[in-house]
Amino acid sequence: MNDCARDLARILTDYGKLRDAEFYDETGLQLIRWHKICITGSMNPSAVLSGGIGNAYMVRDPNLREHLKGCMDEVFAAVPVILKREFPPNLAKPEKIITSTERNTGAKPSRQADGIGGHSRKSIRIARAHGVEMPRLQTLYALLKSASKAREAEKKKQTTRASNL
């Protein structure tokens, strides 16, 4: 199976002219997934909870920058325990992610709170199963879930008021 995947990546690179087709074994794919969680699990809920400001603006705020780096550091510390492998050197570390985000002023944060919450909950649960706590991400998840419940309650109130008119 790995040989077939390796061959496919080579074919896509050599003949399909794709520069970023790479082979990863199962753990390698999980490392890529957790690297994405490092970024989206920190940035997206923080953007929602900070009023929807963009990622570049968050990393320029000293308090939010520290918060985001702390969230990312939690994931970077958890991954070797969970996957028994370090992130490969070609994947950016938290400080590099934050520094490169400063330049990306056109990017808009994802505001899909429900999807963000689901990914965070699962990541936190996996980490806990391996004896690793991620208190910053847990806090983000709890606040996001609470805000979502409050929005739903407000929608129900407005619907009830409208139907009573």
C-alpha positions in Angstrom: 0.0 0.0 0.0 2.8 2.5 0.9 4.5 1.6 -2.4 1.4 2.5 -4.4 1.0 5.8 -2.5 4.7 6.6 -3.1 4.3 5.8 -6.8 1.2 8.0 -7.1 3.0 11.0 -5.4 5.9 10.5 -7.9 3.6 10.3 -10.9 1.7 13.4 -9.8 4.9 15.2 -9.4 6.7 14.0 -12.5 3.8 13.9 -15.0 1.0 15.9 -13.3 3.4 18.8 -12.6 2.1 19.1 -9.0 4.9 20.5 -6.9 3.3 19.6 -3.5 2.4 15.9 -4.0 4.1 14.1 -1.2 4.0 10.7 0.3 3.2 10.2 4.0 2.7 7.0 5.9 -0.3 6.8 8.3 1.5 8.5 11.2 2.9 11.1 8.8 -0.7 12.0 7.7 -1.7 12.3 11.3 1.2 14.6 12.0 0.0 16.8 9.1 -3.6 16.7 10.5 -2.3 17.7 14.0 -0.3 20.5 12.5 -3.4 21.9 11.0 -5.2 21.5 14.3 -2.4 23.5 15.8 -3.2 26.4 13.5 -7.0 26.2 13.2 -7.7 25.0 16.7 -5.9 28.1 18.0 -6.8 30.8 15.4 -10.4 30.0 14.5 -12.0 29.9 17.9 -9.9 32.9 19.0 -11.1 34.8 16.0 -14.7 34.0 16.8 -14.3 34.9 20.5 -12.4 38.1 19.7 -15.2 39.5 17.6 -14.1 38.1 14.2 -10.8 40.0 13.7 -8.4 38.6 11.2 -5.5 36.3 12.0 -2.9 38.9 11.1 -4.5 41.4 13.5 -4.6 38.8 16.3 -0.9 38.0 16.0 -0.1 41.7 16.1 -1.9 42.1 19.5 0.7 41.1 22.2 -1.9 39.5 24.4 -3.5 37.5 21.6 -0.1 36.6 20.2 0.9 35.1 23.5 -2.4 33.3 23.8 -2.2 31.8 20.3 1.4 30.7 20.8 0.4 29.1 24.1 -2.4 27.2 22.3 -0.1 26.1 19.5 2.6 25.0 22.0 0.0 22.8 23.7 -0.5 20.9 20.5 3.2 20.7 19.7 3.8 19.3 23.2 0.9 16.8 22.9 1.7 15.3 19.5 4.9 13.4 20.4 3.0 11.7 23.3 0.0 10.9 21.2 1.7 9.8 17.9 5.1 8.7 19.4 6.8 10.9 16.7 7.9 14.5 16.6 6.7 16.9 14.0 9.0 16.7 10.9 11.4 19.7 10.6 9.7 20.9 7.3 6.5 21.8 9.3 6.6 25.3 10.8 6.9 25.6 14.6 4.4 27.9 16.4 6.6 31.0 16.3 7.2 30.7 12.6 3.5 30.2 12.0 2.7 33.3 14.0 5.4 35.3 12.2 4.2 34.3 8.8 0.6 35.1 9.7 1.6 38.7 10.4 1.9 39.3 6.6 -1.4 37.6 5.7 -3.6 40.6 6.2 -6.1 39.6 3.5 -7.1 36.3 5.2 -10.5 36.1 6.9 -10.9 33.8 9.9 -13.4 30.9 9.7 -16.5 31.7 11.6 -18.0 28.2 11.6 -18.2 27.8 15.3 -19.9 24.4 15.3 -17.2 22.9 13.1 -14.4 24.5 15.2 -15.9 23.1 18.4 -16.2 19.6 17.1 -12.5 19.4 16.0 -11.4 20.9 19.3 -13.5 18.5 21.4 -12.1 15.5 19.6 -8.5 16.7 19.8 -8.8 17.4 23.5 -10.4 14.0 24.0 -7.6 12.2 22.1 -5.0 14.1 24.1 -6.6 13.2 27.4 -6.8 9.6 26.5 -3.0 9.8 26.2 -2.6 11.5 29.6 -2.0 15.0 28.1 -4.1 18.0 29.1 -4.5 21.0 26.8 -6.1 23.6 29.2 -5.9 26.6 26.7 -7.7 24.6 24.0 -10.2 23.2 26.5 -10.9 26.8 27.6 -11.5 27.9 24.0 -13.8 25.0 23.4 -15.8 25.6 26.6 -16.2 29.3 25.8 -17.1 28.6 22.2 -19.7 26.0 23.2 -21.2 28.4 25.8 -21.3 31.2 23.3 -23.0 28.9 20.8 -25.6 27.9 23.4 -26.3 31.5 24.2 -26.8 32.4 20.5 -29.2 29.5 20.1 -31.2 30.6 23.2 -31.4 34.1 21.8 -32.6 32.8 18.4 -35.3 30.8 20.2 -36.4 33.9 22.1 -36.6 35.9 19.0 -38.6 33.2 17.2 -41.0 33.0 20.1 -41.5 36.7 20.2 -42.0 36.9 16.4 -44.6 34.1 16.5 -46.5 35.8 19.4 -47.0 39.0 17.3 
